[in-house]
Amino acid sequence: MILTFYKPGADGAIRYYTIHDRQPLLTAAYALTIAWRTGDGREREKVYGFDTLAEMDKKIRELFGRRIKAGYSLLYSFMREKPAGAPADAALAAEPHRAKRSRLA
């Protein structure tokens, strides 16, 4: 899952805020990474870990609501059926890679 928000600043620079679950943690079953930056500036981030999917979902809703109230608009979103690191991902990773055959071969 990826949610990216943006908001034009008073100085004309665009502020970006991204929520994603791409990076798993060793210490928690589920994780969210929050990243933010202004224009082309340095990105900063914060990582949250959760023991249950319900806890993570609650935090996503909280962060989403805060951004909308702060005047941000949704720029981009991507959702998958299961969160990153779910058992289905592990099963897919275990399958042998099938190389595509070239038409010239």
N, C-alpha and C positions, 0 to 999 in steps of 0.2 A: 504494500500500500504506500502510495506517495500522495501527499497533498501539498501543493505549493500556492502560497498566497502572495499578493503584492499590494503595495500602497505607495502612491506618490507622496514624497515628503514636502514640507513647506519650502525646502531649499531646492526642489526640483529633482533630487535624487530619488530613485525608486528603492523602496525597502522590500526585501524578500524574506519569507518565513516558510520553512518546509518541515513537514512532519513525515517520517517514514519508518518502516519496520524492517529495513533491509539487513541490518547488522545484528546477528544473534549475540547473546551474552553467555559467558561461562557460568555466571552466578544466578541467572534467572531464565525461566522458560520462555518468556516473551520480552521484547525490548522495543522501545521507541527512541529514535534519534530526532532531536529538534535542531534545526540549523537556521541561522538568520544572518543577513548581511544587508548593507546599504550600497546600492550601485555596484561598482566593481571592487568594493572594499573587501577586507579580509572576512571570511566566514567564521562564525563562532558556532559551537554546538554544545548540546547537553544531551546526555543519555539517561533514560529511565528504564528500570527493570521491573518486571511484574511476574508474579507466580501464576496468575490466572488470566485467561483471555478477557474475562469480565472486567478485571481491574484495568487492563490496557484499554479496553473499549471506553470505559468511563473517563480515562485520562484524555483519550483522543477527542471525545465530545467536549470535555472541559476546555482543551486548547483551541479547538475549532470555534467554540462560542466566544472565547476571549478575542481571537483574531477578528472575527466578524464585528464584535462590539467596538474594537479599536479602529474600525474603518478599512480593514483589509478586504480585498476581493479574491475569490478563488481564481487562480491562473491556470492550474493544471491538476488533474487527479488521475490516479491509476489504482485500481483495486483488483486483487486476486481473490480466488475463492477461499483460500486458506492463508493464514499468516505465514510469513517466512519462517523456516525451520520446522514447519509442521511435518508429521510423519509422511505425508504424500511426497514432500520434497526429498526426503531421505530415500524413499523407494525409487524415485526417478534418478537420483544420483547414483544408485547402485546398478542401474541398467547399463549394459555395455554400450559404448558409443557405436553407432552404425554410420559409417562413412558413406557419403553419397558417391555413386560412381559417375565418373566423367562420361559425357557422351562420346568423347574421342577414344576412350579406352576400349 
